[in-house]
Amino acid sequence: MRFRCQFCLSLIETLQKSGTPLDCQSCGRKAFVPKSPFEPNCVIDDFVIIEKIGSGSIGTVYKAVQLSLERQVALKILSPELTNPKVTADFLREARAAAKLIHANLVQAFAVGEENGICFMAMNYINGESLKAKLMREGRISVDEALHIIQQVAEALYYAWQEARLVHRDVKPDNIMITAEGVVKLTDLGLAINQTEWSEDMEISGSPSYMSPEQFAGEKLDLRSDIYSLGVTLYQMLSGDLPFKAETFQAVAQQHFNDTAVPLHRLGLGISLRVSNLVKKMMEKLPDDRFKDTEALIKEIWHVRQTTAPNKYLVPDVHTISIARLDYQLQSQSVQNREKEQSKSQPQIKINENAKKLKNRRDWLFWSMVTIFPIPFIVLIAAAILHASNKEPDETAFIEDRVGMLEKKLANPNMPPTALAVEATRIMAIFPEERTQKQDVLYWKLKNYITNLESTKKAIEFEEKADYVKSLEFQLKELLSSKAGNDNKMSGEIKKSESRIKVAEGAIAEMTGKIKELEDKIKEQETQKLNLATVISRQQASQEKYWKADILSNLYKQFRADDYVRAEAYLTYKRSLHMKEHNAWFNSYIEWIKHLRELDEYFDTGTSNVVGKNIEGHRITMVNYGNIYFEEKGGVIKSRNWHDFSAQGLYELLQKAKPELAGSRKVFDADIACLKGNIFSPEVTEGRPYIKELCLAVIDSTAESIFVIAVYDKPQAAAAADALLNMFKNTEFMPVIKARLGTLINQN
């Protein structure tokens, strides 16, 4: 730790524990090691801490002295709980970016760095006060002074965005300083980020009362988020209160997302509709509904100040830096001087004289009402006091206290009439139906206050409407002046546009013809493509039919030879040669062959599982080489090949001996028919419908062989055709064979 001796101010560096004494080598006196590195006289890098002057969302600010240049600075220290590697790197990177910004309305950063895990940023020290302190002292700020402050902050945000694409993320009264000379400076760029370096995993940072909805949502930000925060700040400056208040972070966020702030012109504070609309647009929930950038905001502030400033000619122009305190006395004097000059150089207009007379008459009427109207109430109050009873109920004192509190508030000119009227109405509800004389005096006194408040509210509303009319007149003058200058430009531009339109129409006509030619070619190509796709599809279907017929013909030969093992291997091999989309087709035939093999092997190899069980009413004594030995009545042992038994008898036997081999009845009947050589029987196509494809392939192959014979011996071919027809007599394949063989039938 490094610190200065409190006696001789020499620099001391030590590794001793905090709070322990040590001898200063310069003066020899005992000095104590500070308890923390942030106490007065502690040294961080090139800076000596003097005192703490404030704290923010991510750190604390100290008044310090830079040793090398002997100048006062504001030293911001990043909070220790935030000093993880990522936050530290982000802080240093953004602080270095902010240090490059030099603007009259920005606090200048002199240095940034890290020492012993402490991240710091040194800025110029402001001799003045924060906007927060000014609000706490004054409560509210006048309209034009508030706009003057906001205009300078907007200039700072504009510069930071234009130069470095920085988003401040923490615009609030605490971070707005006003120097002794009246210059406004935006501070605390510690949370500022470069928009191009935004990422989804960045932490949500800011002050909840001033954060924009998209800032709460963790979305990518731009300068419109700062405009929202600046709008909340302006609302607070004009009304004396925040637009959204709640006890928890979630509740405040919910208000920023869903609630609408009460418009400023409805608070009874004499704020014009145009100023109210300016703040409303700054605080829109969606970024697209706000000002598109700070330049548009500054221009609108300038236009509004033309109606709010005592002298509009002293309002700083857009992107003009204000380096002097706002002097309303100077502005008022300027206005008076200008009015005197105008009165000397211009004759008085009769309309203005009539308006002045009307104003004098209205003022006379108003003061007459103010003087005469309260007299009956004063007499009534005096009479009530003279005749008041000595005994009053307890509630009278309570009502009297409430009325007294209201009178104190009425004496404060900053209290809004709307709020006072609401409070007076609530007190009226306390009065009982039957009042004492003293209560009656208080009642009519309160009634008088309410009447006056209502009159004040109406007067304020009238002034607001008058301000609105003035703003409309100002806008109309601007539009008329701009229109006169733009008419000539517009006529020239219209002529240029007309010539350009003619050229464009010719180009469009030419392009339309080319587009039509291209569309015709595209249609022709699409037709060719469709025809080609149809041909390819037919070829693929024909090719698929051919290779399937070839595979099924070979499969039938292996099936006829009872070579089930070879048939299964053949199908598995062929499946590997074709695309996966045909796997289901191969798998169905593999499953069929596999079941035939398992049935044949079960009875051919001999099994003891069926011994002792009955088949067709006979008890089985032995199974060997495909023969089933069974006992008839009288004890005679006989044998029969298992194929010769009925499908029902075999199915019932396997249901008891090996149910998983029996399977479903229809499939079992189909496979038994195949094993018995009746592959073309209806039971087969009913149990295994896809076998019909195999049967048709066999018929096509046989028919093709017959046609080959017909080339050299037509009688023999005709005889073979009739034999084939007789073999499939009374089957579903009969019509197919007739259509296939045609004229060869009965030619023998």
C-alpha positions in Angstrom: 0.0 0.0 0.0 1.1 3.6 -0.8 0.0 6.7 1.2 1.2 10.1 2.2 2.4 10.9 5.7 -0.2 13.1 7.4 2.5 15.3 8.9 5.2 15.9 6.2 3.1 14.7 3.1 6.0 12.5 1.9 5.2 9.3 0.1 5.3 6.0 2.1 5.2 2.5 0.6 4.7 -0.5 3.0 3.6 -4.1 3.2 2.5 -3.8 6.9 -1.1 -4.6 7.9 -3.7 -1.9 7.8 -4.2 0.1 11.0 -0.6 -0.6 12.3 1.8 2.2 13.2 5.2 2.8 11.4 7.9 5.5 11.5 8.0 8.0 8.6 11.5 8.0 7.2 11.2 11.6 6.2 10.0 13.3 9.5 10.5 10.4 11.9 7.0 10.7 13.4 4.6 7.8 13.8 2.1 7.4 10.9 -0.6 4.8 10.7 -1.2 2.6 7.7 -4.8 3.4 6.4 -7.4 0.7 7.0 -8.4 0.7 3.3 -6.7 1.9 0.1 -9.5 4.5 -0.4 -9.0 6.7 2.7 -7.6 10.3 2.5 -3.9 10.5 1.7 -3.9 7.0 0.0 -2.1 6.9 -3.3 -3.4 5.1 -6.4 -1.1 5.3 -9.4 -0.4 9.0 -9.8 -3.3 10.2 -7.6 -3.7 11.1 -3.9 -7.2 10.7 -2.5 -8.5 13.8 -0.7 -12.1 13.0 0.1 -15.1 11.1 -1.1 -17.5 13.2 -3.1 -20.1 10.7 -4.4 -21.0 7.2 -5.6 -22.6 5.7 -8.6 -24.0 2.4 -9.9 -20.6 0.9 -10.6 -18.2 2.7 -8.3 -17.2 5.6 -6.0 -15.9 9.1 -6.9 -13.2 10.8 -4.9 -11.7 14.2 -5.0 -8.0 13.7 -5.6 -4.7 15.4 -6.7 -2.6 14.3 -9.6 1.0 14.2 -8.3 2.8 14.7 -11.6 0.8 17.8 -12.7 -0.4 19.0 -9.2 -4.0 19.5 -10.3 -7.3 18.5 -8.8 -9.2 15.6 -10.4 -12.3 13.5 -9.8 -11.0 9.9 -9.4 -13.6 7.2 -10.1 -12.9 3.8 -8.6 -14.6 0.7 -9.9 -16.5 -1.2 -7.1 -14.4 -4.2 -5.8 -17.4 -6.6 -6.2 -17.4 -5.8 -9.9 -13.7 -6.4 -10.6 -13.9 -9.7 -12.4 -11.8 -10.1 -15.5 -14.6 -9.4 -18.0 -16.0 -6.4 -16.2 -12.5 -5.0 -15.7 -11.6 -5.4 -19.3 -14.9 -3.8 -20.4 -14.5 -0.9 -18.0 -10.9 -0.1 -19.1 -11.8 -0.4 -22.8 -14.8 1.9 -22.6 -13.0 4.3 -20.3 -10.1 4.6 -22.8 -12.7 5.2 -25.6 -14.3 8.0 -23.5 -10.9 9.6 -22.7 -10.6 10.3 -26.4 -13.7 12.5 -26.4 -13.2 16.2 -25.9 -16.3 18.4 -25.7 -17.4 21.4 -23.6 -20.5 19.5 -22.3 -18.6 16.3 -21.4 -16.4 15.7 -18.4 -12.9 15.1 -19.8 -11.2 11.9 -18.8 -7.5 12.3 -18.1 -6.3 8.8 -17.4 -7.5 5.2 -16.9 -5.6 2.2 -15.5 -5.4 -0.6 -13.0 -3.2 -0.9 -9.9 -3.2 -3.9 -7.6 -6.6 -5.0 -8.9 -8.1 -1.4 -8.5 -9.6 0.0 -11.7 -9.7 3.8 -11.9 -10.5 6.7 -14.2 -9.4 10.2 -13.6 -11.6 13.1 -14.8 -11.5 16.9 -14.5 -12.9 18.1 -11.2 -16.1 20.1 -11.5 -16.5 23.1 -9.2 -20.3 23.2 -9.0 -23.2 21.0 -8.2 -25.1 18.1 -9.6 -28.5 18.4 -11.2 -29.7 16.1 -8.4 -28.5 18.5 -5.7 -30.2 21.4 -7.6 -33.5 19.5 -7.7 -33.3 18.6 -4.0 -32.8 22.3 -3.2 -35.4 23.9 -5.6 -37.9 21.1 -6.0 -38.7 22.0 -9.6 -36.9 23.9 -12.4 -38.5 26.4 -14.6 -39.4 25.3 -18.2 -36.8 27.2 -20.2 -34.0 26.6 -17.7 -34.8 22.9 -17.8 -34.7 22.9 -21.6 -31.5 24.8 -21.5 -29.9 22.1 -19.4 -31.3 19.3 -21.5 -30.2 20.9 -24.7 -26.5 20.9 -23.5 -26.8 17.3 -22.3 -28.2 16.3 -25.7 -25.3 18.0 -27.4 -22.9 15.9 -25.3 -24.7 12.7 -26.3 -24.8 13.7 -29.9 -21.0 14.3 -29.9 -20.3 10.9 -28.1 -22.4 9.1 -30.7 -21.0 10.8 -33.7 -17.3 10.4 -32.6 -17.3 6.9 -31.0 -20.8 5.4 -31.3 -21.0 5.5 -27.5 -24.2 4.8 -25.6 -24.1 6.3 -22.1 -26.6 3.9 -20.5 -26.8 5.9 -17.2 -28.2 9.4 -18.0 -29.8 10.8 -14.8 -29.6 13.9 -12.6 -26.7 12.4 -10.5 -24.5 12.3 -13.7 -25.3 15.8 -14.9 -23.1 18.5 -13.4 -23.6 22.3 -13.5 -20.4 24.3 -13.1 -20.1 27.6 -11.2 -20.0 29.3 -14.6 -23.3 27.6 -15.6 -21.9 25.1 -18.1 -23.7 21.8 -18.1 -21.4 18.7 -18.2 -22.4 15.0 -18.6 -20.3 12.7 -16.3 -19.8 9.1 -15.5 -19.0 7.3 -18.8 -18.0 4.2 -16.9 -21.2 2.4 -18.1 -20.9 3.7 -21.6 -20.5 1.0 -24.4 -19.6 1.1 -28.0 -22.6 -0.1 -29.9 -20.5 -2.3 -32.2 -19.1 -4.2 -29.2 -22.5 -5.2 -27.8 -23.1 -8.9 -27.2 -26.1 -10.9 -25.9 -24.2 -12.0 -22.7 -23.5 -8.5 -21.5 -24.9 -7.7 -18.1 -27.9 -5.4 -17.8 -26.6 -2.1 -16.3 -28.1 1.3 -15.4 -30.4 3.1 -12.9 -33.9 1.5 -12.9 -35.8 4.7 -12.5 -34.2 6.1 -15.7 -33.7 2.9 -17.8 -35.4 2.4 -21.2 -37.7 -0.6 -21.8 -35.1 -2.1 -24.2 -32.4 -1.6 -21.6 -34.4 -3.7 -19.1 -34.9 -6.4 -21.8 -31.1 -6.6 -22.5 -31.6 -5.7 -26.1 -29.0 -4.0 -28.4 -29.1 -0.3 -27.6 -28.5 2.9 -29.6 -28.7 6.6 -28.7 -32.5 6.4 -28.6 -32.1 4.6 -25.2 -30.3 7.6 -23.9 -33.0 9.9 -25.3 -35.5 7.9 -23.2 -33.4 8.4 -20.0 -33.0 12.1 -20.8 -36.8 12.4 -21.2 -37.3 10.9 -17.7 -34.8 13.4 -16.3 -36.6 16.3 -18.0 -40.0 15.0 -16.7 -38.5 15.0 -13.1 -37.0 18.5 -13.6 -40.4 20.0 -14.7 -42.7 18.1 -12.3 -40.5 17.7 -9.3 -41.1 14.0 -9.3 -40.3 10.8 -11.2 -42.8 9.5 -13.7 -42.5 5.9 -12.4 -41.8 4.9 -8.8 -41.9 1.5 -7.1 -40.1 -0.4 -4.3 -38.6 -3.3 -6.3 -36.6 -3.5 -9.5 -39.2 -5.8 -11.1 -42.1 -3.3 -10.3 -40.2 -0.3 -11.8 -39.4 -2.4 -14.9 -43.1 -3.3 -15.3 -44.1 0.4 -15.1 -41.5 1.3 -17.7 -42.9 -1.4 -20.0 -46.6 -0.9 -19.5 -47.6 2.3 -17.7 -47.9 5.8 -19.3 -46.7 8.8 -17.3 -49.3 11.5 -16.6 -48.8 14.2 -19.2 -47.1 17.3 -17.9 -49.7 19.7 -19.1 -52.3 17.9 -17.0 -50.5 18.4 -13.7 -51.7 22.0 -13.2 -48.1 23.4 -13.3 -48.6 25.8 -16.2 -46.6 23.6 -18.6 -47.5 24.1 -22.2 -48.8 21.3 -24.4 -45.9 21.6 -26.8 -43.4 21.1 -23.9 -45.5 18.2 -22.7 -45.5 16.6 -26.1 -41.7 17.0 -26.4 -41.2 15.0 -23.1 -43.9 12.4 -24.2 -42.1 11.7 -27.5 -38.7 11.3 -25.7 -40.3 8.7 -23.3 -42.2 6.6 -25.9 -42.0 2.8 -25.1 -40.8 1.8 -28.6 -37.5 3.3 -29.9 -39.0 3.9 -33.4 -41.6 6.2 -31.8 -39.0 8.5 -30.2 -36.8 11.0 -31.9 -34.7 9.2 -34.5 -31.5 10.7 -33.1 -30.2 13.5 -30.8 -29.9 15.9 -33.7 -33.7 15.8 -34.3 -34.2 16.1 -30.5 -31.9 19.2 -30.3 -33.7 20.9 -33.2 -37.1 20.3 -31.6 -35.8 21.7 -28.2 -34.6 24.8 -30.1 -38.0 25.3 -31.7 -39.8 24.8 -28.4 -37.5 27.3 -26.7 -38.5 29.9 -29.3 -41.8 30.0 -27.4 -40.5 29.5 -23.8 -37.4 31.8 -23.6 -38.0 35.5 -22.7 -35.7 36.3 -25.6 -35.7 33.7 -28.4 -32.7 35.4 -30.0 -30.4 34.4 -27.0 -31.3 30.7 -27.4 -28.1 28.8 -28.6 -28.4 27.4 -32.1 -28.2 23.7 -32.8 -24.7 22.3 -32.2 -23.6 25.7 -30.6 -21.9 25.2 -27.3 -23.3 27.3 -24.4 -20.4 28.4 -22.1 -22.2 30.9 -20.0 -24.9 30.8 -17.3 -28.5 31.3 -18.4 -29.2 34.9 -17.5 -32.9 35.6 -17.5 -32.4 39.2 -16.4 -30.3 39.8 -19.4 -32.9 38.2 -21.6 -35.7 40.2 -20.1 -33.8 43.5 -20.5 -33.1 42.5 -24.2 -36.8 42.0 -24.7 -37.7 45.3 -23.1 -35.1 47.2 -25.2 -36.4 45.5 -28.4 -40.0 46.4 -27.5 -39.0 50.1 -26.9 -37.2 50.2 -30.3 -40.3 48.7 -32.0 -42.6 51.2 -30.3 -40.5 54.1 -31.5 -40.2 52.8 -35.1 -43.7 51.4 -35.6 -47.1 53.0 -35.1 -49.4 51.4 -32.6 -51.9 49.0 -34.3 -55.5 49.5 -33.5 -56.0 45.8 -32.9 -53.4 45.8 -30.2 -55.2 48.8 -28.5 -58.5 46.9 -28.5 -56.7 43.8 -27.1 -55.1 46.0 -24.4 -58.5 47.5 -23.5 -60.0 44.1 -23.4 -57.2 42.9 -21.1 -57.7 45.9 -18.7 -61.5 45.2 -18.6 -60.8 41.5 -17.8 -58.3 42.5 -15.1 -60.8 45.0 -13.6 -63.5 42.3 -13.5 -61.1 39.7 -12.0 -60.0 42.0 -9.2 -63.5 43.1 -8.5 -64.6 39.5 -8.1 -61.5 38.8 -5.9 -62.4 41.8 -3.7 -66.2 41.5 -3.5 -66.7 37.7 -3.7 -65.0 36.8 -0.4 -66.9 39.5 1.7 -70.0 37.4 2.4 -67.8 34.5 3.5 -65.7 36.8 5.7 -69.0 38.1 7.4 -70.2 34.5 7.7 -66.9 33.4 9.3 -67.0 36.3 11.8 -70.6 35.5 12.8 -69.8 31.9 13.2 -66.8 32.6 15.4 -68.9 35.0 17.6 -71.6 32.4 18.1 -69.5 29.3 18.3 -70.2 26.9 21.1 -67.6 26.2 23.7 -68.2 22.5 23.4 -67.0 21.0 20.1 -66.8 17.3 19.2 -63.3 15.7 18.9 -63.4 15.6 15.1 -63.5 19.4 14.9 -59.9 19.6 16.0 -58.9 17.0 13.4 -60.7 18.9 10.7 -59.2 22.1 11.8 -55.7 20.6 11.6 -56.3 19.3 8.1 -57.5 22.6 6.9 -54.5 24.3 8.5 -52.2 21.9 6.7 -54.0 22.7 3.4 -53.6 26.4 4.0 -49.8 26.0 4.4 -49.7 24.1 1.1 -51.8 26.9 -0.5 -49.1 29.4 0.5 -46.5 27.4 -1.5 -46.6 28.7 -5.1 -44.9 25.5 -6.3 -47.7 23.2 -5.2 -49.9 22.0 -8.2 -53.5 23.2 -7.9 -54.8 19.8 -9.1 -53.3 18.0 -6.2 -54.5 20.7 -3.7 -58.0 20.5 -5.1 -58.0 16.7 -4.6 -56.8 17.1 -1.0 -59.4 19.7 -0.3 -62.2 17.4 -1.7 -61.0 14.6 0.6 -61.2 17.0 3.7 -64.8 17.9 2.6 -65.7 14.2 2.9 -64.7 14.2 6.6 -67.4 16.8 7.6 -70.5 15.2 9.3 -74.0 15.9 7.8 -75.0 18.0 10.9 -72.2 20.5 11.5 -71.5 22.7 14.5 -71.1 26.4 14.0 -67.3 26.1 14.1 -67.4 23.2 11.7 -69.8 25.2 9.5 -67.2 28.0 9.4 -64.5 25.6 8.4 -66.8 24.0 5.8 -67.5 27.2 4.0 -63.9 28.3 4.3 -62.9 25.1 2.6 -65.6 25.5 0.0 -64.2 28.9 -0.8 -60.7 27.4 -1.2 -62.0 24.8 -3.6 -63.8 27.4 -5.7 -60.6 29.5 -6.0 -58.6 26.4 -6.9 -61.0 25.5 -9.6 -60.7 29.0 -11.0 -56.9 28.8 -10.9 -57.1 25.5 -12.8 -59.2 27.0 -15.5 -56.9 30.0 -15.7 -53.9 27.6 -16.2 -55.8 25.6 -18.8 -56.5 28.9 -20.6 -52.8 29.8 -20.5 -51.9 26.4 -21.8 -54.3 26.8 -24.7 -52.9 30.3 -25.4 -49.3 28.8 -25.4 -50.5 26.1 -27.8 -52.0 28.7 -30.1 -48.7 30.7 -30.0 -46.7 27.6 -30.9 -49.0 26.9 -33.8 -48.7 30.5 -35.0 -44.9 30.2 -34.8 -44.9 27.0 -36.8 -47.2 28.5 -39.4 -44.9 31.5 -39.8 -41.9 29.1 -40.3 -43.8 27.0 -42.8 -44.9 30.0 -44.8 -41.4 31.4 -44.9 -39.9 28.1 -45.9 -42.7 27.6 -48.5 -41.9 30.9 -50.2 -38.2 29.9 -50.6 -38.9 26.4 -51.7 -41.5 27.2 -54.5 -38.9 28.2 -57.1 -36.7 25.2 -56.2 -39.7 22.9 -56.4 -40.7 24.1 -59.9 -37.2 23.5 -61.2 -37.1 20.1 -59.5 -40.5 19.2 -61.0 -39.2 19.9 -64.5 -36.1 17.8 -63.9 -38.2 15.0 -62.5 -40.6 15.1 -65.5 -37.6 14.7 -67.9 -36.2 11.9 -65.8 -39.6 10.2 -65.7 -39.8 10.2 -69.5 -36.3 8.7 -69.8 -37.3 6.2 -67.1 -40.5 5.3 -68.9 -38.6 4.5 -72.1 -36.1 2.4 -70.2 -39.0 0.6 -68.4 -40.7 -0.1 -71.7 -37.5 -1.6 -73.1 -36.9 -3.6 -69.9 -40.6 -4.8 -70.0 -40.0 -6.3 -73.5 -36.8 -8.0 -72.4 -38.5 -9.3 -69.3 -41.3 -10.8 -71.4 -38.8 -12.5 -73.6 -37.1 -13.9 -70.6 -40.4 -15.1 -69.1 -41.2 -16.9 -72.3 -37.8 -18.6 -72.3 -38.3 -19.5 -68.6 -41.7 -21.0 -69.4 -40.2 -23.0 -72.2 -37.4 -24.3 -70.1 -39.9 -25.2 -67.3 -41.9 -27.2 -69.8 -38.8 -29.0 -71.0 -37.8 -29.6 -67.4 -41.2 -31.0 -66.6 -41.1 -33.3 -69.6 -37.6 -34.4 -68.8 -38.7 -35.1 -65.2 -41.6 -37.2 -66.5 -39.3 -39.2 -68.8 -36.8 -39.8 -66.0 -39.6 -40.8 -63.7 -40.9 -43.3 -66.2 -37.4 -44.7 -66.8 -36.8 -45.0 -63.1 -40.1 -46.8 -62.7 -39.4 -49.1 -65.6 -35.9 -49.8 -64.4 -37.2 -50.5 -60.9 -39.8 -52.9 -62.2 -37.1 -54.7 -64.2 -34.6 -55.2 -61.4 -37.4 -56.2 -58.9 -38.7 -58.8 -61.4 -35.2 -60.1 -61.9 -34.7 -60.4 -58.1 -38.1 -62.0 -57.5 -37.5 -64.6 -60.3 -34.2 -65.7 -58.7 -35.8 -65.7 -55.3 -38.6 -68.0 -56.6 -36.0 -70.5 -57.9 -34.3 -70.6 -54.5 -37.7 -70.9 -52.8 -38.6 -73.9 -55.1 -35.3 -75.5 -54.2 -36.1 -75.1 -50.4 -32.8 -73.2 -50.1 -34.0 -70.7 -47.6 -30.5 -69.8 -46.2 -29.3 -68.9 -49.7 -32.5 -67.0 -50.5 -32.1 -64.9 -47.3 -28.4 -64.2 -48.0 -29.3 -63.3 -51.6 -31.9 -60.7 -50.5 -29.5 -59.2 -47.9 -26.8 -58.8 -50.5 -29.1 -57.2 -53.1 -30.5 -54.8 -50.4 -26.9 -53.5 -49.8 -26.6 -52.6 -53.6 -29.7 -50.4 -53.7 -30.8 -47.2 -52.0 -32.1 -47.1 -48.5 -35.6 -46.1 -49.7 -36.0 -49.7 -51.0 -35.0 -51.3 -47.6 -38.7 -51.8 -46.6 -39.4 -53.8 -49.8 -36.4 -56.1 -49.2 -37.1 -56.5 -45.5 -40.6 -57.8 -46.1 -39.3 -60.6 -48.3 -36.4 -61.3 -45.9 -38.9 -61.7 -43.0 -41.0 -64.1 -45.1 -38.0 -66.3 -46.1 -36.7 -66.3 -42.5 -40.1 -67.5 -41.2 -40.3 -70.3 -43.7 -36.7 -71.3 -42.8 -37.5 -71.3 -39.0 -40.7 -73.4 -39.6 -38.8 -75.9 -41.7 -35.8 -76.2 -39.4 -38.1 -76.6 -36.3 -39.6 -79.8 -37.6 -36.7 -81.0 -39.6 -34.0 -81.0 -36.9 -36.2 -82.8 -34.4 -37.5 -81.2 -31.2 -38.8 -82.6 -27.9 -41.0 -79.5 -27.2 -44.0 -81.1 -29.0 -43.6 -84.7 -27.7 -46.6 -85.6 -25.5 -48.7 -82.9 -27.1 -51.7 -83.6 -29.4 -52.1 -82.9 -33.1 -55.4 -83.5 -34.7 -56.5 -85.7 -31.8 -53.3 -87.8 -31.8 -50.5 -87.8 -29.1 -47.1 -87.1 -30.5 -44.4 -89.5 -29.5 -41.4 -88.3 -31.6 -40.3 -85.8 -34.3 -37.4 -86.7 -36.6 -36.2 -85.4 -40.1 -39.5 -83.6 -40.8 -41.7 -86.6 -39.8 -44.1 -86.5 -36.8 -44.6 -89.9 -35.1 -48.0 -90.2 -33.3 -50.0 -92.8 -31.5 -53.4 -93.9 -32.8 -56.1 -95.7 -31.0 -55.0 -99.2 -29.9 -51.4 -98.0 -29.4 -50.4 -98.2 -33.0 -47.5 -95.8 -33.8 -47.6 -94.1 -37.2 -45.7 -91.2 -38.9 -46.5 -88.5 -41.4 -44.5 -85.6 -42.9 -45.3 -82.4 -41.0 -46.4 -80.7 -44.3 -49.2 -83.2 -44.6 -51.0 -82.0 -41.4 -53.5 -79.2 -41.7 -52.5 -75.7 -41.1 -55.0 -75.4 -38.2 -53.5 -78.5 -36.5 -50.0 -77.2 -36.9 -51.0 -73.7 -35.7 -52.7 -75.1 -32.5 -49.6 -77.3 -31.8 -47.2 -74.3 -32.2 -49.4 -72.1 -30.1 -48.7 -74.5 -27.2 -45.1 -75.4 -28.0 -43.6 -72.2 -29.4 -46.1 -69.3 -29.7 -43.6 -66.8 -31.1 -43.0 -69.1 -34.2 -46.8 -69.4 -34.8 -47.4 -65.7 -35.0 -50.7 -64.4 -36.5 -53.1 -67.0 -38.0 -53.3 -65.4 -41.5 -49.6 -65.1 -41.9 -49.1 -68.7 -40.6 -51.7 -70.1 -43.0 -50.0 -68.2 -45.9 -46.5 -69.6 -45.0 -47.8 -73.2 -44.6 -49.4 -72.9 -48.1 -46.1 -71.8 -49.5 -44.2 -74.7 -47.8 -46.8 -77.0 -49.3 -46.1 -75.6 -52.8 -49.3 -73.6 -53.1 -47.7 -70.2 -53.4 -50.3 -69.0 -55.8 -53.3 -69.8 -53.5 -55.6 -67.1 -52.1 -54.4 -67.8 -48.5 -50.9 -66.6 -49.5 -52.0 -63.2 -51.0 -54.4 -62.7 -48.1 -51.8 -63.4 -45.4 -48.8 -61.8 -47.2 -50.2 -59.4 -49.9 -46.8 -58.4 -51.2 -46.2 -62.1 -52.4 -48.7 -61.2 -55.2 -45.8 -59.1 -56.8 -43.6 -62.2 -56.7 -46.4 -64.3 -58.3 -46.8 -61.7 -61.1 -43.0 -61.7 -61.7 -43.0 -65.5 -62.0 -45.9 -65.4 -64.4 -44.1 -62.7 -66.5 -41.0 -64.8 -66.6 -42.9 -67.9 -67.6 -44.8 -66.0 -70.3 -41.5 -64.7 -71.6 -40.1 -68.2 -71.9 -43.2 -69.3 -73.7 -42.8 -66.4 -76.2 -39.2 -67.5 -76.8 -40.4 -71.1 -77.6 -43.0 -69.7 -80.0 -40.2 -68.3 -82.2 -39.2 -71.8 -83.3 -42.2 -74.0 -82.3 -45.6 -72.3 -82.0 -47.6 -75.5 -81.3 -45.3 -76.3 -78.3 -45.6 -72.7 -77.1 -49.4 -72.9 -77.3 -49.4 -76.2 -75.3 -47.2 -74.6 -72.7 -49.6 -71.6 -72.5 -52.6 -73.9 -72.0 -50.8 -75.8 -69.3 -49.9 -72.5 -67.5 -53.6 -71.4 -67.8 -54.9 -74.7 -66.3 -52.4 -74.4 -63.4 -53.9 -71.0 -62.5 -57.5 -71.9 -63.2 -60.0 -70.4 -60.7 -57.3 -68.0 -59.3 -57.1 -64.3 -59.2 -54.1 -64.5 -61.7 -56.3 -66.0 -64.5 -57.1 -62.6 -66.2 -53.5 -61.5 -66.1 -52.3 -64.7 -67.8 -55.0 -64.4 -70.5 -54.0 -60.8 -71.2 -50.3 -61.7 -71.2 -50.4 -64.8 -73.5 -53.1 -63.5 -75.9 -53.2 -65.5 -79.2 -51.0 -68.3 -78.1 -53.8 -69.8 -76.1 -55.5 -72.8 -77.9 -53.2 -72.7 -81.0 -52.2 -76.3 -80.5 
